Amino acid sequence: MKKELLYEGKAKKVFAAEDPELLIVSYKDDATAFNGQKKGTIRGKGIINNQMSNMLMKMLQQAGIPTHFVEELSERETLVKRVDIVPVEVIVRNIAAGSFSKRYGVDEGFRFDTPTIEFSYKNDSLGDPLMDEYHVQALKLATKEEIETIKKYAFAVNERLKTFWQQCGITLVDFKLEFGRLADGNIVLADEISPDTCRLWDSCTGKKLDKDRFRQDLGNVEEAYQEIMKRLTEHM
Ligand code: UDP
């Protein structure tokens, strides 16, 4: 039976599942950066991101953070719970990099005493503008209670992942999360957690092992994704 394609994004396709409360996500090798201006392919990325995201989601689930993950179906495909995505990108940072460094004129690598959180409106035509909690509420993207839940989960994700990546010899610099509402209204972690959505630096050498290699044309992009996957599987 041919699955019905519901949505095609920059890095994933979403198909209908037999159960209307579930969806099938299929990960592509396509990569984009700078709001779609830079396009390319990272060979094997879809497989790595699918498997890595699922392993990390399972780990977070065990740590008490609810996620959309149901079952890995194949190398590139995963069954997830159907959610209504909160159109807010949630970014947690431990170390300055990327847009934070640029915005505040602070060196990449500047370590914070406590993690930060920020929100941006998930809207490509507006360029994902930065917003605060009051803006999220004003635009009715999420309620005050939902924002509190999202912040609690986001910081809990950071603590769990920071500890895990440290064991792998990797520094978790920052990452982006997306959350969704289940049919019953409960908030769960959705989307993916991968080198596309996290900054991961080798703890010894500081080498970038994430999508910044693609964004900044640093070369050895495929190798970096493979290295991260190797460290992850060795420490699971
Ligand atoms: N990020 C993401 N999708 C986005 C924007 C950011 O996954 O649309 C991730 C990015 O990979 C990094 C973190 O969120 O790990 C913080 O990104 P930043 O705000 O510094 O933006 P960037 O420099 O990537 O434009």
Boltz pocket constraint, residues with backbone or C-beta under 6 A from the ligand:
constraints:
  - pocket:
      binder: B
      contacts: [[A, 89], [A, 91], [A, 92], [A, 97], [A, 98], [A, 99], [A, 100], [A, 128], [A, 174], [A, 175], [A, 176], [A, 195], [A, 196], [A, 197], [A, 198], [A, 199], [A, 211]]
      max_distance: 6.0
